[in-house]
Amino acid sequence: MRRHLCNRARVLLIPLPLTSETVQPPELPPNHIGTATAARRLGVSERTVRRMCERGQLSGATQFGYSCTWLIPPAALDSLTGPLSR
């Protein structure tokens, strides 16, 4: 008899119909960019941009949505002074 290496709980996924009453996409703040765009503009990795947001080095950056995506105002990139710390 074979034994399973782990006993994972089995989950039944039932698709729900998407209507305008069930899910509304969140409204994004105007003129904000994500971490990928900010990383390309600064020439650093996305992780570095997220770390800068967490440290408060990008003024006005806020986390948004269920996934807590960072949204950064473009003016925050222009206001950076000094070398980027890694």
Sequence and secondary structure as in RCSB ss.txt:
>XXXX:A:sequence
MRRHLCNRARVLLIPLPLTSETVQPPELPPNHIGTATAARRLGVSERTVRRMCERGQLSGATQFGYSCTWLIPPA
ALDSLTGPLSR
>XXXX:A:secstr
    S              TTT       TT B HHHHHHHHTS HHHHHHHHHHT STT EEETTTTEEEB HH
HHHT  S    
